[in-house]
């Protein structure tokens, strides 16, 4: 009988935590969180439940997370790992540039681009 009571209490706790996770992650998403589930995991130990089983401190948790982890909120895109590749256009290929190149340098070029430069003019 004690084992059933313990299992019942464990299941009730799991249901309350799942409901709390849904509530907090939704609140964090509305606040602009980039990773609501990750932030919930950081605050899982702070959950407080009322006698009726409802989460009683969700607003305080969301407020603390927004204050302690401001970099996790907002619409600013994350930093690029390609160090800005593509932001600066590659110099245009011209007949003059081709004339200054060696045969091995020309061999490394995109042949379609070389053909277009030579045909253009």
Steps between C-alpha positions, in 0.01 A plus 500: 500500500785738580656428164178598321475819704860586413441432131184711510687791660780465245253507211322804643835680527589409142165633374542824697854552367386431142217753535742751655745448214227567246387813686850644550629422152191669353564807718866503404413472130264798535785690667720433195717217636717328244510167690201478735550130582867557586409791726233288669762235577711771667208592728342161561624488860312822585150372427249565779153353493185611680288250693279449195805392297525817291834671449512802729822677402507494120512880464794520741688229312450669163602837647818354651596322180454815290711694750776239544524390135424808284703358211240222468223746414433720200493481126866569434636225275779288644855573389603337177766232518622576149654831607286702262574303185306636206469852637774630275457428133789323334681719251352471153702306249611698196713446188771717658503286814519185288793639304697552823437144625715197450361188333479321836302790653259500207461122532364547854224737383141418418512422127147624438598839640821509291301411187248779573778758550674400177173492302392842631756685336 
